[in-house]
Amino acid sequence: MRRLSKYLHFFLFALAISLQAADAQLQVPFEKGETLKYEGKLSKIVSGIPVADLTFTVDKNNDGDFSITAEARSKGTLLKIARYSFIQRYESTIDANRFRIEKTLKYDVQKDRVRNGEALFDYRDKRVTYVETDPKDPMRPPRNIASEIADQTHDIVSGIYSLRLLPLSVGQKYTLQISDSGLVYSIPVAVTGREQLKTDIGKVWCLKIVPEVFGPGRLIESEGNMTIWITDDKRRIPVRGVVKSSIGKIDIRIRSFSNNSGNNNQAAR
């Protein structure tokens, strides 16, 4: 079951498909107060078992930078039958002008195992420094990891939201630099098609995106594949993600969308 929470974690990671944002003032399709909610279901022996809820919330700090929180939390059959629980939460501080990650706070619970992490991004020295501690064992030495970074680097969350700034189209291919827990990964990504999906926020046209996160030397070294659908409109909302691996198929679908402008669960026009 720990692998399930790992794949949900990497679903968040795989949503982090991004390009370099311009240095000029950005026109973003989201605002303070926006909330996206998802439900994840697992299919293997039994089809469509609810296993997790995921939530993304946008805020801004006193400096005007974005402060975005993403959380995945176990639910349903996973708790009742498997007696397995997890919480994975990211709190990301993002430069609002260049839209690149500045700091990531990470909270990771796997049953009784708890870890706190902090990643600091220093673009002058081109380095990310990550420190992980065990709050249940204050005497345990912290885990320290440092890696070189590019001028435009994202964590999982800033990558998700930077994607929404871009004019994506079918046929585009990218290689992306994403940092998680002090490590930096290069992820090839392709926009492979355009499809219409029926979702809980309406019937929407979507771009179909395939990130290569499975395989030797990749983010996940086992066999598998992942596909993500993002609305092909000015909002660029991720509405569905499917992960296929040895543990089965994980299908994550949007359940609600809301923001301060009064757009709640509205289909794209």
Salt bridges, closest charged atoms under 4 A:
ASP23 OD1 - ARG98 NE 2.94
GLU34 OE1 - ARG164 NH1 2.84
GLU39 OE2 - LYS75 NZ 2.83
GLU39 OE1 - ARG255 NH2 3.18
ASP53 OD1 - LYS75 NZ 3.27
ASP59 OD1 - LYS32 NZ 3.84
GLU71 OE2 - ARG73 NE 3.18
GLU71 OE1 - ARG89 NH1 3.16
GLU91 OE2 - ARG89 NE 3.51
ASP108 OD2 - ARG113 NH1 3.86
GLU132 OE1 - ARG143 NH1 3.56
ASP134 OD2 - ARG115 NH1 3.36
ASP134 OD2 - ARG140 NH1 3.68
ASP151 OD2 - ARG98 NH2 2.69
ASP151 OD1 - ARG100 NH1 3.11
ASP180 OD2 - HIS9 NE2 3.16
ASP180 OD2 - LYS106 NZ 3.78
GLU195 OE2 - LYS208 NZ 3.67
ASP200 OD2 - ARG255 NH1 3.09
GLU212 OE1 - ARG218 NH2 3.32
ASP232 OD2 - ARG194 NE 2.59
ASP232 OD1 - ARG236 NH1 3.12
ASP233 OD2 - ARG235 NH2 3.41
ASP251 OD2 - ARG240 NH2 2.87
ASP251 OD2 - ARG253 NH2 3.28
